[in-house]
Every structure is written in structure tokens, then in C-alpha cells.
Amino acid sequence: MKIGSIDLGERPVLLAPMEDVTDVSFRLMCKRFGADMVYTEFASSDALIRHVNKTKLKLAVSADERPVVIQIYGRDAASMAEAACICEEAHPDIIDLNFGCPVKKVAGKGAGAGMLRNIPLMLEITKAVVKAVKIPVTVKTRLGWDADSLIISDLAESLQDCGIAALCIHGRTRSQMYTGEADWTLIRRTRENPRIHIPIIGNGDVASPETCKERFDSCGVDAVMVGRAGIGRPWIFREIKHYLKTGDRLPQEDPSWYLNILKEQVLQSVERLDERRGILHIRRHLAATPLFRNIPDFKKTRIAMLRAESVDSLFSILDGIGWL
């Protein structure tokens, strides 16, 4: 699959953009385990053009994570185009437009998935950004605002006409948020549309190697994007790539192998921020990891792990976990 001149090979698996998750250290780790392309946390166009330092820090990309995508969101064509130019100066491989974030503070203000209620403005923004930058521009969006407005089939053609190089579709409406099951039916129909010639990337509920392969096989998508299933489990990309290649599950490693990866994430987070903020940031990964599932009487240990305030105390708790 190609996005512009960027060749991602056959059946690429991508790391989804996730706020407070896909910082550079996590992206590099997912890349190490086989992610074919990674996305930054989304950046506000308004904050970028006001030169808010915290937001501009999100634009820092590493040569080792390429190809890498910077994602932006906003609700004004001029500011989105200006923000895209700022992003281009950071030398990403692609700029992605977030028309899919469902959270109230974004969609409720008309940005992200809120754009699904104002398609003319969405298309105006897309055209303005495509015109403003020289690198490929892609879009990530949802099936529609709600079950009564499943517009993705027609929207995909309109976005393609704006000049985007690829489209990622999350198989839920904005109203669903992240509840229920992702519906890939319309993703498949969009991919099968003979008028669509850009790559279609499928996203939603891909939490196992088997599911990833099934989505490729049954929906014909050009790429699959993995999001929440990668939190606390960056090795999922290694498992998926092995399964796509061989049809077999990758043998399980010793629990210490996975634990060492989580420890490495902790240390990277602390190095990037500081001990207090780094541990706060990494708690989401520790809470989500499947590594501690099925361990008897783990509740007290889990609470202590998530309350730890220093690396030494956290690692002492992790090292004391009794493995089956």
C-alpha cells in the first residue's frame, strides 16, 4: 500500500493517534515491535498558530519512527491550513486531519467528529490543507454523527475529490463514542466502491492477530489501524505481524519479558517528563495491560501499583507479583 510515494508494503498495521498515549517514546516502542506507521497525539490548530509550547512539543518526531504522521484538528479552514504549514516544518511524512474524535471538548465545539455535522466546512478545511502543504494529507473520521446519518460512503468520495491521499474510517458513529462494537460493514462497502482509488484504512476493535487478519480478508482494507489494544501492550504489533505472515500465533514469552517492556516504558516516561509526571502518565498503560489478567487476588496489588509515586516503589511492586 502506498500513501503518496510512501510505500508501507502489503497489509500494513498502523498505530492509531491517541491523546496522552502516542508520545514519541511509545511510538518508537510500537515501531520496534512492527508498527508500519505511527501517529502523534492530535494537536489543536488554534494552539499551534498561537505557538502554545505544550502543543508544539507534540510535533517532535524522530528519524527512527518514520514513517510518522502528525495529526491536527480544528474548525476553521485558515487556521487549519496555517497549522498544517507549522506541522510541515517539523518534517513528518504525512499530515492527518482529525474529523473523528468524539469527546465533548472537541466534537462539542464543532471540531473532530463534530465536523460530521458540517460537511461543507469539513471539505473546505480539507481542500485548504491539501493546497497549503506539499506532503500527503490524509483524513481520519467515523461512519457519521449517529445511526440516522451514516454518510461515510458519499463522504469518502467527496474527501477523495478534495485531494487526500488516504482515508481512515473508524467503524462507529460519534454518538457511539467507544461503546458497542465497531461496524466494519460500511468500511467494506467504501473499499469496494469502484470510484474510490485512495487507500482505505480500517479502525475499530482490532484487539487480536486473528481479528486483524479477518478484517483484511473480509473487508479488503488496504491497512488496519490498532488503537486502544496497544495501550499497555505494544508487543501486539509483533504478534499481529507474525500471524499475518505465518497464520500461527506467536509463542508466549516468559512473563518477565513483558514486564521488562512495561518497566522500559516507565523509565522512558520518567526520562521524558520527570518522576512524578512520568509515573502519572504511564499509569494508563499499567492499568490497561493484559499482562496482569488472571492473576488471583490481584486487586490489592493493582491498587498499590497505580498509587505508587516513585520508580523504586513501583518496580518493587512489579517485581513482587506472583506469576502463575
C-alpha positions in Angstrom: 0.0 0.0 0.0 1.2 3.5 -0.9 0.2 6.8 0.6 1.6 9.3 -1.9 5.2 8.0 -2.5 5.4 6.3 0.9 5.4 2.5 0.4 4.1 0.7 3.5 4.2 -2.8 2.0 1.4 -5.3 1.9 -1.2 -5.4 4.8 0.4 -2.7 6.9 -0.6 -2.3 10.5 -0.7 1.2 11.9 -0.6 2.7 15.4 -3.7 5.0 15.9 -3.3 8.5 17.2 -4.4 8.7 20.9 -4.2 11.7 23.1 -2.0 11.2 26.2 -0.8 7.9 24.8 1.1 8.2 21.5 4.0 10.3 22.6 7.3 9.8 20.9 8.7 7.1 23.3 5.5 4.9 22.9 5.6 5.4 19.1 9.2 4.3 19.0 8.4 1.2 21.0 5.4 0.2 18.8 7.7 0.8 15.8 10.2 -1.5 17.3 7.6 -4.2 17.6 6.4 -3.9 14.0 4.0 -1.0 13.6 4.3 0.0 9.9 3.4 3.7 10.6 2.7 5.7 13.7 0.7 8.8 14.5 1.3 11.5 17.0 -1.2 12.7 19.6 -3.6 15.1 18.0 -2.6 18.8 18.1 -5.0 21.7 18.2 -4.7 24.0 15.2 -5.6 27.0 17.3 -2.9 26.2 19.9 -0.3 25.7 17.1 -0.9 29.0 15.5 -0.8 30.7 18.9 2.5 28.9 19.5 1.4 27.2 22.7 4.6 25.4 23.7 2.9 22.3 25.2 1.1 21.7 21.9 4.2 22.4 19.7 6.1 19.8 21.7 3.7 17.2 20.2 5.3 17.9 16.8 8.7 16.5 17.8 9.3 13.4 15.6 12.3 11.1 15.5 14.0 9.7 12.4 13.8 6.2 13.9 9.9 6.2 13.9 9.4 7.0 10.2 7.1 7.0 8.5 5.3 9.2 11.1 2.1 11.2 10.8 1.2 14.4 12.7 -2.5 14.7 13.3 -4.2 18.1 13.8 -7.8 19.2 14.5 -9.7 22.4 14.3 -12.8 24.0 13.0 -11.6 26.8 10.7 -10.0 26.4 7.3 -7.5 29.3 7.6 -6.2 28.2 11.0 -6.0 24.5 9.9 -4.0 25.4 6.8 -1.7 27.6 8.9 -1.3 24.9 11.5 -0.6 22.3 8.7 2.3 24.5 7.5 3.7 24.7 11.0 3.5 20.9 11.2 5.2 20.5 7.8 8.2 22.4 9.2 8.6 19.5 11.7 9.1 17.2 8.7 6.5 14.5 9.3 5.9 12.2 6.4 2.1 12.8 6.4 -0.4 15.3 7.9 -3.7 13.8 9.1 -6.9 15.7 9.7 -8.8 14.5 12.7 -12.5 14.5 11.9 -13.3 11.6 14.2 -12.5 12.5 17.8 -15.8 12.1 19.7 -15.0 13.6 23.1 -17.2 16.5 24.1 -14.5 19.1 24.5 -13.5 18.6 20.8 -16.6 17.4 19.0 -18.9 19.5 21.1 -17.2 22.6 19.8 -17.5 21.5 16.2 -14.1 20.0 15.7 -13.1 16.4 15.4 -16.2 14.3 14.9 -18.2 17.5 15.2 -17.3 18.1 11.6 -19.7 15.3 10.7 -22.5 17.8 11.3 -20.9 20.3 8.9 -19.7 18.5 5.8 -19.3 21.7 3.7 -16.8 23.1 6.3 -15.1 19.7 6.6 -14.5 19.7 2.8 -13.4 23.4 2.9 -10.8 22.6 5.5 -9.6 19.6 3.7 -9.1 21.5 0.5 -7.3 24.3 2.2 -4.8 22.0 4.0 -4.1 20.0 0.8 -3.4 23.2 -1.0 -1.2 24.6 1.8 1.3 21.8 2.1 3.5 19.7 -0.2 3.4 16.4 1.8 0.4 13.9 1.6 -2.7 14.8 3.6 -5.0 12.1 5.0 -8.2 12.1 7.0 -9.5 10.0 9.9 -13.2 10.1 10.5 -16.2 8.0 11.6 -19.3 6.4 9.9 -21.4 9.5 10.6 -22.7 11.6 13.5 -25.3 9.0 14.6 -27.2 5.9 13.3 -29.5 8.2 11.3 -26.7 9.8 9.4 -24.4 7.1 8.1 -22.8 9.2 5.5 -19.3 7.7 5.1 -19.8 6.2 1.6 -20.6 9.5 0.0 -18.3 11.4 2.3 -15.3 9.2 1.2 -15.8 10.3 -2.4 -16.1 13.9 -1.5 -12.9 13.8 0.6 -11.1 12.0 -2.2 -12.1 14.8 -4.6 -10.5 17.3 -2.1 -7.1 15.6 -2.8 -6.5 13.5 0.2 -4.0 10.6 -0.2 -5.8 8.1 2.1 -8.8 7.8 4.4 -9.1 6.0 7.8 -12.6 5.1 8.9 -13.4 4.2 12.5 -16.4 1.8 12.5 -18.5 3.8 14.9 -20.6 6.9 14.8 -19.8 9.9 17.0 -22.9 9.1 19.2 -21.5 5.7 20.0 -18.3 7.2 21.3 -16.3 3.9 22.1 -19.3 1.8 23.1 -20.8 -1.2 21.4 -19.0 -3.0 18.6 -17.3 -1.3 15.7 -19.3 -2.0 12.5 -17.0 -2.7 9.6 -19.8 -3.1 7.0 -19.6 0.4 5.7 -15.9 0.3 5.8 -16.0 -2.7 3.4 -18.6 -1.0 1.2 -16.4 2.1 0.9 -13.4 0.0 0.0 -15.5 -1.9 -2.6 -16.7 1.4 -4.2 -15.2 1.4 -7.7 -14.9 5.1 -7.6 -12.6 5.0 -4.6 -8.9 4.8 -5.7 -7.2 6.1 -2.5 -6.2 3.6 0.3 -8.9 2.9 2.9 -7.7 2.2 6.4 -10.0 0.3 8.8 -10.1 1.1 12.5 -12.1 -0.2 15.5 -11.9 -3.1 17.9 -8.8 -4.8 16.4 -7.5 -6.4 19.6 -6.0 -9.6 18.4 -4.0 -11.0 15.5 -7.0 -13.1 14.4 -9.3 -10.1 14.2 -6.7 -8.1 12.2 -6.4 -10.9 9.6 -10.1 -11.3 9.4 -10.6 -7.6 8.7 -8.0 -7.7 5.9 -9.6 -10.8 4.5 -13.3 -9.9 4.8 -13.2 -6.1 4.3 -10.4 -5.8 1.7 -9.0 -2.7 3.5 -5.6 -1.5 2.5 -4.4 -1.2 6.1 -5.6 -1.8 9.6 -5.2 0.6 12.5 -4.7 -0.5 16.1 -5.6 1.8 18.9 -6.7 1.0 22.4 -5.5 -2.6 22.2 -1.9 -1.3 22.1 -2.1 0.5 25.4 -0.1 -1.5 27.8 0.6 -4.0 25.1 3.0 -2.5 22.4 4.0 -6.1 21.6 0.6 -6.6 19.9 2.2 -5.4 16.6 4.8 -8.2 16.9 2.0 -10.7 17.4 -0.1 -9.4 14.6 2.7 -9.2 12.0 3.8 -12.8 12.9 0.2 -14.1 12.5 -0.3 -12.3 9.2 2.9 -13.8 7.9 2.5 -17.4 9.2 -1.1 -17.9 10.2 0.1 -19.1 13.6 0.1 -17.4 17.0 3.4 -16.3 18.2 4.5 -18.4 21.2 4.1 -16.7 24.6 7.2 -15.3 26.2 8.1 -15.6 29.9 6.1 -13.1 31.9 9.4 -11.3 32.8 9.8 -10.5 29.1 6.6 -8.5 29.0 7.2 -7.0 32.4 10.6 -5.7 31.3 8.9 -3.9 28.4 6.5 -2.2 30.8 9.4 -1.2 33.0 11.2 0.3 30.0 8.0 2.3 29.3 8.1 3.6 32.8 11.7 4.7 32.6 11.2 6.3 29.2 8.1 8.2 30.5 10.1 9.4 33.6 13.0 10.5 31.4 10.8 12.4 29.1 8.8 14.2 31.8 10.0 13.7 35.4 9.4 11.1 38.0 6.1 12.3 39.3 4.6 13.2 35.9 6.2 10.3 34.2 4.6 7.8 36.6 1.2 9.5 36.3 1.4 9.3 32.6 2.3 5.6 32.4 -0.5 4.6 34.8 -2.9 4.3 31.9 -0.6 1.7 30.3 -0.2 -0.3 33.5 -4.0 -0.2 34.1 -4.8 -1.4 30.6 -2.1 -4.1 30.1 -3.4 -7.7 29.8 -0.2 -8.9 31.5 -1.9 -9.0 34.9 -5.1 -10.6 33.9 -6.0 -13.9 35.6 -3.6 -13.4 38.5 -5.5 -14.5 41.6 -6.2 -11.9 44.3 -4.6 -9.1 42.3 -6.8 -6.3 43.4 -4.7 -5.0 46.3 -1.5 -5.2 44.2 -3.2 -3.4 41.3 -4.3 -0.6 43.6 -0.8 -0.3 45.1 0.8 -0.3 41.6 -1.4 2.5 40.4 -0.8 4.5 43.6 3.0 4.2 43.5 4.7 7.6 43.3 8.3 6.6 42.7 10.1 4.3 40.3 11.7 2.4 43.1 8.3 1.7 44.8 6.6 0.9 41.5 9.3 -1.6 40.4 9.3 -3.2 43.9 5.6 -3.9 43.5 6.0 -5.2 40.0 8.9 -7.4 41.0 6.8 -8.9 43.8 4.0 -10.0 41.6 3.5 -13.8 41.9 3.2 -15.3 38.4 1.3 -18.5 37.7 
